């Protein structure tokens, strides 16, 4: 089964329909015709990371030979020119090969041995690439921009990213939907808008927040002193953790204090029009399963895992909050032990994102491992070891996704301090190295240097590239491997310009960043450029919305359109940005 994000097909609303559904006073905000909805891109002949490269890591660019003008025979060499136009490097192009993911015939220009910092352009037969840098800090601004995008996604407070990207506090009134088993109003407790809509979902917050906190634990040198210019800046908690705490507080508010279960989401009953968040007056309601016990297992187990990680991360800075997180994790664990597979499907009255999952065993695995790593208590280790008995003989590691977090549980158990390796840990490490080797091999045969298989180009494929990089970096953590780190960075190069469109799939990064995300604030704020630091979902060979389904069939990497309406290809989401932040944290660390 293709693991797509479970989101409603009602997510995309035409400008006319959106306007007709609103009072006259709000219709101007949905007049999307005043701004273009889509853009097309013609790839230049030389494709590379539009920001640049780290000095001591692999540096490759893709050359589209058919686009090199005035050549009777294909070129075989390339040069790098420095800012003063002198030749800084010369090399040979690789033998042309067909890239099945794009349908392009490509050659590779490898200039990995050039380590001198500077600004360069790659030249092939008179054609020049975009200027790019080689520098140890080449991704510093990208890390800050992508992490700061979470501040832009905040719900319930004034947001101001500068340059006109701002909105006042939104969705201040909330309540219990009847599907929650409760009634009455509740105060809004923050959180991040999940994606292009204004809903908040525990399951997706789970993998998002867990990934970001893992980055904190693995790459503290890159994140400890990062300045995000958020309302909490300058206080005792580092900015990075302060931003994540905004979402943790909302997650805590969705735990039922009477039994420890966690409600699945807080959204309106349907998606609002393309308006600014403060103009969305649909009630923001806590939504449950619609029947006893009303909370769901996957959401509660994800919550338990994340709160156990938070207890570790916040202990040095806010021990009171850390203790609250651990107590919440324990309570949630008790609930899921009593309710091991209460699944969630949208009740008939609700059409916002479902994030439904028919198997919560991987979430339980993750929760038990994180609680064991945090507490070292045998009850959690026993639960973890019991869970993996059936898979251990043929253990297979895959990159994590919101509906498959088993690898996070396996890895965190292997990360837990111990005196010597156990057979279980050895099996986890070996399976990770096997998976990493497969990804490295894919990159070496890809015309654009990414690790995606042809079947990986589904809804949110760019997050697949990010999460596969996470896997590669974990493999390097277990056993230092320069090839694994370079492979992880190669996916970053793909996301930032080395792809068949020659586009940076992160808003406001690079020479040709995409312009039309499926993202309500970007559509409704009247500013031509979208909100900064957001990763597009990327190519999707399976469609899923009217605009995407109308595209002629093509090789899977080519199934993308920079169109605001194409939510199955061009939405943004907090769980897609998280592995990108993780990857950029590694890239900014002295020891990735």
Buried (B, 14 or more C-beta within 10 A) or exposed (E): EEBBBBBBEEBBBBBEEBBEEBEEEBBEBBBBEEBEBBBEBEBBBBBBBBBBBBBEBBBBBBBBBEBBEEBEEBBBEBBBBBEEEEEBBEBEBBEBBEBBBBBBBBBBBBBEEBEEEBEBBBBBBEBBBBBBBBBEEBBBEBBBBBBBBBBBBBBBBEBBBEEEBBBEBBBEEBBBBBBBBBEEEBEBBBBBBBBBBBBBBBBBBBBBBBBBBBBBBBBBEBBEEBEBEBBBEEEEBBBBBBBBBBBBBBBBBBBBEEBBBBBBBBBBBBBBBBBBBBBBBBBBBBBBBBEEBBBBBBBBBBBBBBBBBBBBBBBEBBEEBBEBBBEBBBBBBBBBBEBEBBBBBBBEEBBBBBBBBEBBBBBBBBBBBBBBBBBEEEEBBEBBBEBBEEBBEEBEBBBBBBBBBBBBBBBBBBBBEEEEEEEBBEBBBBBBBEBBBBBBEBBEEBBBBBBBBEEBBBBBBBBBBBBBBBBBBBBBBBEEBEBBBBBBBBBBBBBBBBBBBBBBBBBBBBBBBBBBBBBBBBBBBEEEBBBBBBBBBBBBBBBBBBBBEEBEEBBBBBBBBBBBBBBBBBBBBBBBBBBBBBBBBBBBBEEB
